[in-house]
Structure formats: C-alpha cells, structure tokens
Amino acid sequence: MKLMDNIKGGLDKISIDTLKSRAAAIKDAVPKPSPKKKEEKKDNKEKTEAIPEGSIKCPSCSNIIEKKELGALKICPKCAKLFRMNAKDRIKAIADEGSFVEMDINMEAANPLNFPDYSAKIKGLQEKTGLKDAVKTGTCTINGYRCVIGVMDSGFMMGSMGSVVGEKLTRVFEYGTEHKLPVIIFTCSGGARMQEGIVSLMQMAKVSAAAAKHSEAGQLYVTVLTDPTTGGVTASFAMLGDIILAEPKTLIGFAGRRVIEQTIKQKLPDEFQTSEFLLEHGFVDAIVERERLPQILSTILKLHGCKKEVED
Ligand SMILES: [Zn+2]
C-alpha cells in the first residue's frame, strides 16, 4: 500500500505542463521526411507503373524486358541474371522430351496443428500454381540416362518443406534404392514450413535417413542448389549429395545474414552465402551454368556406371 502511495505521489508531482513539453521534445526529435525523399518515392512509383504488361524489370541490370525474351531457361538477355524457374519449366529443361513420369501426383498436406488459415492458403496456392505442394517428383531420362528426380518450386510457399515435400522426397530415395537408380534433387527452399511445426522439422531426419540408405545401397545422389536454398533444406538433404552442384549467384545458407551477425557479433563478408563463396570454401563441388546442366548431369550419370537407355 505504501508503495502505491509513493508512486501516486510521484505522479502528482509531474505537472501537465511538464508532460506537454516532454511530448513536444519527442515530436521534434522524430525526423520528418524531407520533401526530396517524398519526390523520390513518387518517382519510383511512377517507374513501377511504367512497366508494360507482359514485361518485367530485371532486378540485376534494371532493364525492362519482355517476359518471353527470358526464354525457356528464364535468363535475362541483357545481363544473364538467372530468374527463378518453376518445377514444370525446370523438368522440361532437364528431362528428355516425354520421358518424365510423375510420382505421387495427388499427395496433399493435412493441417496437423490446425494452424489458422493454413488449409485455405494451401488450396489457394494449388489453384494458382497447379501444384499440390512445393515439389514435383518422378522418373525421367537425361540425355538417355535414367534417374529419379525431385524438383522444388519456390512459387509454392517459397518451397518450404512440410510433410508432403518430406514424404515425396523420401519416396524418391526409396524408389532409387529399390530400382538401383541415381537420385537428382533440385533444391529451392525457404526452409521448414512453420505451419506444420514439428511435423515439418522431422522431415529433415526422414529424408536424410532415406538418402543414407540409398547411399549404403551404392547408389549415386546429386544435388543441384538453386536460388534460394536455405533453412532446414540446407541443413539436411541439400548438403548430403555425393556431388553438390549449384547455379551461379545462388543464395545458399542456413540462417539469415542478420541473425548470424547478431549472434556472433561480427560483420560477414559481402559474398557470404553465395554459391561462389561456398565453392571457394569447399561446400559446393561445381557451379554450372543453367544451359549446361543437362550435359553435365548426364556426364556425371555416365561416369557413375549408368547405362544409356536411348541411343542417339
Ligand atoms: Zn538483367
């Protein structure tokens, strides 16, 4: 009681005028946006609006490019920046025509934690992307060499790994083990899917265990890291490939730069978390340009004893 009285007494001593002058001082201390900044903002807005329909502004060279100019491989014709490819386009660019046979087409996510709005979000994305979840899997041949393939898609919840991604990729390894086939996985992910909580995290262990069994059976596993490969995917199967390839200038990491800098209280190098930096430090075996991927992958398959099914 005495404490409350003391506090009350203290408050009474602060006059209304003191409060007013303090409020005025705080108001002055907050920086006001300068008229110049406002104009810049307006300019930027106008520039955004000036991009015609069917065109895109390259984030690397700032040129306005017609989307069709990017071509099947989604490469900026002015500066060679790689745009993200969806799973369908990627498979088309990698697999021999007509050779891809999709597996587990209709597998969809449940909502194990009853996470609010999760089911509706999944449904909306399924309609928008034509995918059931963030990975497409199946068998195909690449320049005549058969393999099991998994391609993650950043267009579906940033390629996040939940139960469906984990289960489908596990089945890719199991199929590869059973049929003595090499596995190739194109990774692209923001990490584990928070809406599935622990169910999503356990996929890291599950896929990794299936990859280990595939390896114990003497089969080859190649990963191709594409932009961005982060979080739980990097922390599990993305880094388990017998051979790890990456596309140029790909973001590859576990935690974000800011989180690491705050934790270790050190400034990180500019190129940190790029495929080039990881190549230099031994985490990546080779950086391969997008147009050369089918040739490089089929050469790797050939060198590892795969038999060519289709003769040229
Ligand atoms: Zn460009």
Boltz pocket constraint, residues with backbone or C-beta under 6 A from the ligand:
constraints:
  - pocket:
      binder: B
      contacts: [[A, 58], [A, 59], [A, 60], [A, 61], [A, 62], [A, 63], [A, 76], [A, 77], [A, 78], [A, 79], [A, 80], [A, 81]]
      max_distance: 6.0
